[in-house]
Amino acid sequence: MERRVTSLYILALVISCIVMFCNAQEVENEREFDYGAKSEKGPKNWGTMKKEWGACNNGTLQSPIDMSNERVKIISKPENRIYNVGNATVKNRGHDIQIEWSGGAGSLFINGTNYPLRYAHWHSPSEHTINGRRYDMELHLVHLSTDPNLINRIAVVGILYKIGTPDQFLSKLMANISSIVDNKDEESALGMVDPNDIQFGSKRFYRYLGSLTVPPCTEGVIWTLNKKVKTVSRDQVRLMREAVHDYAKENARPLQPHNNRDLYLYGPGDSN
């Protein structure tokens, strides 16, 4: 009897972890929402479309926000990020193009907590802004912890891009992305992909507490935004917009209220 109770407890714990893990992730069904300013499924209405999406309208820690140097707190602390080569696929989710690593691609470490890298996807134009300026594209690297005891289980690294020379990492993916243009749920095997090839190019970054930028707009996401703005070609931006469905050619959520959140700028050699 005792062994049976223990087995049921373990099963319940596993199911609970799976449910929590799924609820922490973005909605996969792109038909459920869109980005049209006047659309019934647009960002202004996300929070009223489903009960579990309520944070999209009622949350106080929503993303994206503007990174203003006027309110930033400067802290001296290096970023601890260790990425490895991992097997990956690229998928057209309809509202964006996403890379998914099947495991072992490395982690982001924040205050001693391990956040394994799971996905990377693009938004165009950028969702975050710096001192009011919106850029041409933004890459999100999504890290998910499976620790059910953590309050903040999602950590996202964001990189901004402006028009210029082609991005070398994206150049390697152009053929694969072209093969899944406007084809929802189509996938293309990438083989072994090294996240280090993204070449962050800066050891300075903004950090704040926010949310997912698509439904269910889950809050408690630890955002790390690279301070250096990288470059991407017009052709690369054009492909990313052509690949997704028409309503998502501009798949950036509008800026959200700052609500007096702490915004930090980390970097080696900086001090308060």
C-alpha positions in Angstrom: 0.0 0.0 0.0 2.8 2.4 0.9 4.6 1.6 -2.3 1.4 2.3 -4.3 0.9 5.7 -2.6 4.5 6.6 -3.3 4.1 5.7 -7.0 0.9 7.8 -7.3 2.7 10.7 -5.6 5.6 10.5 -8.1 3.2 10.3 -11.0 1.2 13.3 -9.8 4.5 15.2 -9.4 5.6 14.4 -12.9 2.2 15.4 -14.4 2.3 18.6 -12.4 5.8 19.4 -13.7 4.6 18.7 -17.3 1.6 21.0 -16.9 3.7 23.8 -15.4 6.3 23.4 -18.2 3.6 23.6 -20.9 1.9 26.6 -19.3 5.2 28.5 -19.3 5.6 28.3 -23.0 4.2 30.4 -25.9 1.0 29.4 -27.7 1.9 27.3 -30.7 -1.4 27.7 -32.6 -0.9 30.8 -34.6 -4.5 30.9 -35.7 -5.5 31.9 -32.2 -4.0 35.4 -32.3 -2.5 37.9 -34.7 -0.8 41.3 -34.8 -3.3 43.6 -36.5 -3.9 46.8 -34.7 -7.6 46.8 -35.6 -8.0 43.0 -35.6 -10.3 41.2 -33.2 -7.4 38.9 -32.5 -4.8 41.7 -32.3 -2.6 42.6 -29.3 -5.2 44.9 -27.7 -7.6 42.0 -27.4 -5.3 39.1 -26.4 -6.1 39.4 -22.8 -9.9 39.0 -23.3 -9.8 36.2 -25.8 -9.1 33.5 -23.2 -9.1 33.4 -19.4 -5.6 32.0 -19.3 -4.4 35.0 -21.4 -5.6 37.6 -19.0 -2.1 38.8 -18.1 -1.8 40.2 -21.7 -4.2 43.0 -20.7 -4.0 43.0 -16.9 -0.4 42.1 -16.1 1.9 44.7 -14.6 5.2 43.1 -15.7 4.5 42.9 -19.5 7.1 42.9 -22.3 8.4 44.5 -24.5 9.5 47.8 -23.0 11.8 50.7 -23.9 15.3 50.5 -22.6 16.0 54.1 -21.4 19.5 55.0 -20.3 17.9 57.7 -18.1 16.5 55.2 -15.6 19.1 52.4 -15.9 21.0 51.1 -12.9 24.6 50.2 -13.8 26.0 47.1 -12.1 29.4 45.3 -12.6 28.7 41.7 -13.3 29.8 39.4 -16.2 27.2 37.4 -18.1 27.6 33.6 -17.6 26.5 31.8 -20.7 27.8 28.4 -21.9 26.5 27.2 -25.2 27.3 23.9 -27.0 26.7 22.4 -30.5 23.3 20.7 -30.6 21.0 19.0 -33.1 18.4 21.5 -34.3 15.5 22.0 -36.6 13.9 25.1 -38.0 10.1 25.4 -38.0 7.6 27.8 -39.5 5.1 28.5 -36.7 3.0 30.8 -38.9 3.6 33.9 -36.7 7.4 33.4 -36.6 10.3 31.2 -37.7 11.8 29.2 -34.8 14.9 27.0 -34.2 14.4 24.2 -31.8 17.4 22.4 -30.2 16.6 18.8 -29.2 18.9 19.0 -26.2 22.4 19.7 -25.0 22.8 23.1 -26.6 24.0 24.7 -23.3 22.6 27.1 -20.8 22.3 30.6 -19.4 23.2 30.9 -15.7 21.5 33.5 -13.6 22.3 33.8 -9.9 23.5 30.2 -9.9 20.3 28.9 -11.6 20.7 26.8 -14.8 18.4 27.8 -17.7 18.9 25.4 -20.6 18.5 26.8 -24.1 15.5 25.5 -25.9 14.5 27.8 -28.8 15.4 30.8 -30.9 12.9 32.9 -33.0 12.8 36.2 -34.8 10.6 39.3 -34.7 10.5 42.1 -37.3 10.6 44.9 -36.5 12.2 44.7 -33.1 9.9 44.4 -30.0 12.1 46.2 -27.5 13.4 49.7 -28.2 16.4 51.6 -26.9 15.8 55.3 -26.0 12.7 55.2 -28.1 14.3 53.7 -31.2 12.8 50.6 -32.8 15.2 48.5 -34.8 14.7 46.2 -37.9 14.7 42.8 -36.2 15.0 41.1 -32.9 16.2 37.6 -32.1 15.0 35.8 -28.9 16.8 32.9 -27.4 14.4 31.2 -25.0 15.7 29.3 -22.0 13.4 27.1 -19.9 14.1 25.6 -16.5 12.2 22.4 -15.5 12.7 23.1 -11.8 9.1 23.3 -10.5 10.3 25.2 -7.4 11.4 28.2 -9.3 9.2 31.3 -9.5 11.0 32.6 -12.6 11.4 29.6 -14.9 11.8 31.4 -18.2 14.9 33.4 -19.3 15.1 35.1 -22.7 18.1 36.7 -24.3 17.2 39.3 -26.9 19.5 40.7 -29.7 18.6 43.8 -31.8 19.5 44.2 -35.4 19.7 47.2 -37.8 20.0 47.1 -41.6 23.6 46.7 -42.7 25.9 43.8 -43.6 24.3 40.3 -43.5 24.1 38.4 -40.3 26.5 35.4 -40.6 24.4 33.1 -38.4 21.2 33.8 -40.4 23.1 33.4 -43.7 23.7 29.8 -42.8 19.9 29.2 -42.4 18.7 31.1 -45.5 18.2 28.0 -47.7 16.4 26.1 -44.9 14.1 29.0 -44.2 13.4 29.5 -47.9 12.2 25.9 -48.1 9.4 26.5 -45.5 8.1 29.8 -46.7 4.4 30.4 -45.8 4.1 26.7 -44.9 2.7 26.4 -41.4 4.2 23.6 -39.2 6.8 22.7 -41.9 10.2 21.8 -40.5 13.7 21.6 -42.0 16.5 19.7 -40.3 19.5 21.9 -39.6 21.8 19.2 -38.2 24.3 20.4 -35.6 24.0 24.1 -34.8 26.3 26.0 -32.4 24.5 28.9 -30.7 27.9 30.5 -30.2 27.8 31.3 -34.0 25.3 34.0 -33.2 28.3 36.0 -32.0 26.8 38.3 -29.4 29.6 40.9 -29.8 29.2 42.6 -26.5 29.6 41.8 -22.8 27.2 44.6 -21.8 23.5 43.9 -21.5 20.2 45.2 -20.1 18.2 43.0 -17.7 14.7 43.4 -16.3 11.7 41.3 -15.2 9.0 41.0 -17.8 6.8 38.5 -19.7 6.4 36.5 -22.9 5.6 38.8 -25.8 2.9 36.5 -27.2 -0.1 34.8 -25.5 -0.3 33.7 -22.7 2.0 36.6 -21.8 3.3 34.7 -18.8 5.0 37.1 -16.3 8.2 36.5 -14.3 10.4 36.1 -17.4 14.0 37.2 -16.9 14.9 39.3 -19.9 18.5 39.9 -20.9 18.9 42.3 -23.9 22.2 42.6 -25.6 23.4 46.3 -25.6 25.2 46.0 -28.9 23.0 46.4 -31.9 24.1 43.9 -34.7 23.4 44.2 -38.4 21.2 42.2 -40.8 20.7 42.7 -44.5 17.5 43.9 -46.2 17.2 40.5 -48.0 17.4 38.6 -44.7 14.7 40.8 -43.1 12.6 40.4 -46.3 12.9 36.6 -46.2 11.9 36.4 -42.5 8.8 38.5 -43.3 7.9 36.5 -46.4 8.3 33.2 -44.6 5.5 33.8 -42.1 1.8 34.3 -42.8 0.7 37.7 -44.1 -0.7 39.0 -40.8 2.7 38.4 -39.1 5.0 40.2 -41.6 5.3 42.7 -38.8 5.2 40.4 -35.8 6.2 42.8 -33.0 4.0 43.4 -30.0 3.5 47.1 -29.1 5.5 48.5 -26.2 4.1 47.9 -22.7 3.9 50.2 -19.7 7.2 50.3 -17.7 5.4 50.5 -14.3 8.5 51.7 -12.5 10.3 48.4 -13.0 14.0 48.2 -12.2 16.2 48.2 -15.3 19.8 47.2 -15.0 22.8 47.5 -17.2 25.4 44.8 -16.6 29.0 45.0 -17.9 32.6 44.2 -16.9 34.3 47.2 -15.4 31.1 49.2 -14.7 30.3 50.3 -11.2 27.4 52.0 -9.4 
